[in-house]
Structure formats: C-alpha cells, structure tokens
Amino acid sequence: MRIAITGSTGRVGAALVRHLASQHDIIPLPRAECDFEDSASLQSALDSLECDVFINPAALTNLETCEDNPRLAMRVNSAAPGKIAIWAAERGVRMIHLSTDYLVDGETTIPLTETMRPAPVSAYGRSKLAGEQAVLTHPGNLVLRVAWVFGPEKPAFVDQIFDDALAGKPLSAVADKFSLPTCTTDLAQWISALLETDASGVLHACNPGKAVSWHGMAEFVVREMTACGLLQSCPDVAELKLDEITFFHARRPRFTMMDNTRLSRLIGDLRPWPEALAEYVKYRCDSTTEIPPGP
Ligand SMILES: NC(=O)c1ccc[n+]([C@@H]2O[C@H](COP(=O)([O-])OP(=O)(O)OC[C@H]3O[C@@H](n4cnc5c(N)ncnc54)[C@H](OP(=O)(O)O)[C@@H]3O)[C@@H](O)[C@H]2O)c1
C-alpha cells in the first residue's frame, strides 16, 4: 500500500514511518512539507499526493501551548484533520487518525470504553475531540486513541526518569493520576495489522495491564535499570500530587485507563505494558555507555 504519514518527526509518526516502511510504500509528510497552521501548505501537500491510506499523528500536543492558544489548537488538531478527511473521502483514501485519552474529565475510575461520553477539560482535549468528530464524519475512517506514549524515536517521561536516575539526580513523579501507556513499537504493529482489516470508528490503542501512575512507571523504570546492572541500587522515587505541579496550567484528567477490548478482538492479544516497558528499558540500558556515578 502507498501510505502518507504526517508528523513524521514526532514520536508516533517517526515510529510508523520506520516500522511500516518494510511492507509499504511510505510518504512521510513532515511539517516542513505539510504545515497544518498554513492552509496553503496543507492544500499544496494534498494536491500533489497520491496514496491508499493517510495516517495522521501530527498534532499540537503540548497542553500548555494549546491552553494558551486555543484557536491554534483548533486549527491544527481539528480544522486540518477535517480538511484532510474531506480530501480523503473524495478520493476513496482511508484515513487513520491519532487521538487521545484526554477526552474525559477523568473523575471516574471505571475503564473508558470507545462509546463513553466525552467531557474534555482542556483546550487540547476539546481540539482533539473536535478533530475526531471531523474525521469520523466520513465512514470507513479509523481513530486510534493512545496514551502516555513511549518508544525509541523521541524521549518521553520514562526517558526523563531513566536519564535522571543515570545521572544520580533526585527522582519524583505524580502518584495520583492513572492511565495505561502505549508503546510505539506495539502501536506500529497494531496499525500494520489493522491495515489488513476494514476496521473503522474509534479504537483504544494502549497496552493492557493494571492501571499505573507516572510514579508507578518511574519505579518500574528504576527497578529494571537496577536489574540490568545499570544502577548499583534502586533509588527512591518521591511521590508528588498532580495539584502540586504548578507548571501545569492546563487541567489533566486523573483517571484515563482505556479499555482496549475492541482492538484485541480485532487483531488478537496485546502485549501488557510491563512487558513492553521492560523491553524498552533493557534497550535503553544496552545502548547506554555512560557509567553511573558511584556512591
Ligand atoms: N505522546 C503522548 O503521550 C500522546 C498521548 C495521547 C495522545 N497522543 C496523540 O498521538 C499523536 C502523536 O503524538 P506524538 O507523541 O507523536 O506527538 P509529538 O512527538 O509531539 O509529534 C507531533 C508531530 O506533529 C507535528 N506537528 C506539530 N504541529 C504541526 C503543524 N502545525 N503542522 C504539521 N505538523 C505538525 C510535529 O512536527 P514538528 O516536529 O515539526 O513540531 C511532530 O512531527 C497526536 O495526535 C497526539 O495527540 C499522544
């Protein structure tokens, strides 16, 4: 298949370009060639494009930037995907759009299903919800909601913990906010499998397992680093409360564990997050040459 992929410099887009290139003809569309803020750039990219599938991970993902610039967030996260969806529908191109778990207020601990009632609490969440709705106006399109994405393409929260632990810095992480993460390697395999199906609508695309906080993930990372022999002893991770993070001025939902039963029914068992994260930390340990400072 000929597959166009936006956001190819981002965490998800770069992973998709890398993984899908072995089986498909990939057309990466970085912002420099297809800028969602600039309608002429987007139109020109679409005018010259021929593909069977259009995958759209590109987005304004920084919650604080979205909160400060809600109109920009709407332009990039909703208007642009909506325009692509119209273009795709006119040409019979299937669109796969990436979305988020941040579509709810996060006040309930019940796992989120694809049919839950959305109630976003941030400009980011509202813009992503509007983007989903614009894409789903056209039958046959697929929306994949991901969460707390990690993988080798671009550093994420788990890499920050890894690097700080390696540098011997004090560690802390929010302990009262829970979700299920998405590993980019797994996500790319799931999308590869979904390309062989005619799945449409919304799918929750996170690794299964017990819901975890950022603190839980941080403790997991340092335990694995210690097991790999990269740390001599397992450091403590201090617990923070979400409300203590004054840097966050966009509200974050507290509980966003997504139920991914629909995805696993379509493509089979999904790898639990502890397995995916352990493999990722092992990969980071194996590719790290620095020696941690001694006691
Ligand atoms: N990462 C997560 O934990 C997470 C969680 C939930 C949902 N998601 C969703 O997953 C998708 C992929 O996220 P990600 O982690 O890959 O994000 P990311 O690493 O921030 O990458 C975003 C990509 O979008 C591109 N982009 C930003 N503004 C653009 C514009 N105006 N025009 C064209 N491209 C633009 C960026 O290009 P530049 O490199 O040039 O800036 C980058 O390639 C997004 O839809 C996001 O909402 C991610």
PDBQT file of the ligand as one rigid body, heavy atoms in Angstrom, charges set to zero:
ROOT
HETATM    1  N1  LIG A 301       2.677  11.376  23.241  1.00  0.00    +0.000 N 
HETATM    2  C1  LIG A 301       1.660  11.024  24.009  1.00  0.00    +0.000 C 
HETATM    3  O1  LIG A 301       1.835  10.633  25.168  1.00  0.00    +0.000 OA
HETATM    4  C2  LIG A 301       0.249  11.084  23.463  1.00  0.00    +0.000 A 
HETATM    5  C3  LIG A 301      -0.801  10.826  24.360  1.00  0.00    +0.000 A 
HETATM    6  C4  LIG A 301      -2.099  10.852  23.871  1.00  0.00    +0.000 A 
HETATM    7  C5  LIG A 301      -2.343  11.134  22.536  1.00  0.00    +0.000 A 
HETATM    8  N2  LIG A 301      -1.313  11.404  21.707  1.00  0.00    +0.000 N 
HETATM    9  C6  LIG A 301      -1.634  11.711  20.303  1.00  0.00    +0.000 C 
HETATM   10  O2  LIG A 301      -0.805  10.918  19.461  1.00  0.00    +0.000 OA
HETATM   11  C7  LIG A 301      -0.468  11.644  18.290  1.00  0.00    +0.000 C 
HETATM   12  C8  LIG A 301       1.038  11.619  18.094  1.00  0.00    +0.000 C 
HETATM   13  O3  LIG A 301       1.659  12.247  19.204  1.00  0.00    +0.000 OA
HETATM   14  P1  LIG A 301       3.240  12.277  19.336  1.00  0.00    +0.000 P 
HETATM   15  O4  LIG A 301       3.562  11.765  20.692  1.00  0.00    +0.000 OA
HETATM   16  O5  LIG A 301       3.901  11.666  18.160  1.00  0.00    +0.000 OA
HETATM   17  O6  LIG A 301       3.469  13.846  19.326  1.00  0.00    +0.000 OA
HETATM   18  P2  LIG A 301       4.809  14.651  19.055  1.00  0.00    +0.000 P 
HETATM   19  O7  LIG A 301       6.004  13.832  19.336  1.00  0.00    +0.000 OA
HETATM   20  O8  LIG A 301       4.614  15.961  19.759  1.00  0.00    +0.000 OA
HETATM   21  O9  LIG A 301       4.761  14.883  17.471  1.00  0.00    +0.000 OA
HETATM   22  C9  LIG A 301       3.823  15.745  16.908  1.00  0.00    +0.000 C 
HETATM   23  C10 LIG A 301       4.108  15.817  15.423  1.00  0.00    +0.000 C 
HETATM   24  O10 LIG A 301       3.162  16.732  14.872  1.00  0.00    +0.000 OA
HETATM   25  C11 LIG A 301       3.896  17.673  14.100  1.00  0.00    +0.000 C 
HETATM   26  N3  LIG A 301       3.218  18.952  14.065  1.00  0.00    +0.000 N 
HETATM   27  C12 LIG A 301       3.011  19.808  15.093  1.00  0.00    +0.000 A 
HETATM   28  N4  LIG A 301       2.413  20.925  14.642  1.00  0.00    +0.000 NA
HETATM   29  C13 LIG A 301       2.241  20.743  13.302  1.00  0.00    +0.000 A 
HETATM   30  C14 LIG A 301       1.705  21.548  12.287  1.00  0.00    +0.000 A 
HETATM   31  N5  LIG A 301       1.266  22.787  12.525  1.00  0.00    +0.000 N 
HETATM   32  N6  LIG A 301       1.684  21.068  11.015  1.00  0.00    +0.000 NA
HETATM   33  C15 LIG A 301       2.152  19.839  10.740  1.00  0.00    +0.000 A 
HETATM   34  N7  LIG A 301       2.707  19.020  11.663  1.00  0.00    +0.000 NA
HETATM   35  C16 LIG A 301       2.747  19.491  12.936  1.00  0.00    +0.000 A 
HETATM   36  C17 LIG A 301       5.234  17.804  14.789  1.00  0.00    +0.000 C 
HETATM   37  O11 LIG A 301       6.167  18.385  13.903  1.00  0.00    +0.000 OA
HETATM   38  P3  LIG A 301       7.458  19.186  14.477  1.00  0.00    +0.000 P 
HETATM   39  O12 LIG A 301       8.429  18.126  14.886  1.00  0.00    +0.000 OA
HETATM   40  O13 LIG A 301       7.902  19.988  13.325  1.00  0.00    +0.000 OA
HETATM   41  O14 LIG A 301       6.978  20.015  15.636  1.00  0.00    +0.000 OA
HETATM   42  C18 LIG A 301       5.513  16.343  15.097  1.00  0.00    +0.000 C 
HETATM   43  O15 LIG A 301       6.020  15.674  13.979  1.00  0.00    +0.000 OA
HETATM   44  C19 LIG A 301      -1.084  13.031  18.452  1.00  0.00    +0.000 C 
HETATM   45  O16 LIG A 301      -2.288  13.064  17.748  1.00  0.00    +0.000 OA
HETATM   46  C20 LIG A 301      -1.352  13.148  19.918  1.00  0.00    +0.000 C 
HETATM   47  O17 LIG A 301      -2.464  13.993  20.176  1.00  0.00    +0.000 OA
HETATM   48  C21 LIG A 301      -0.014  11.382  22.136  1.00  0.00    +0.000 A 
ENDROOT
TORSDOF 0
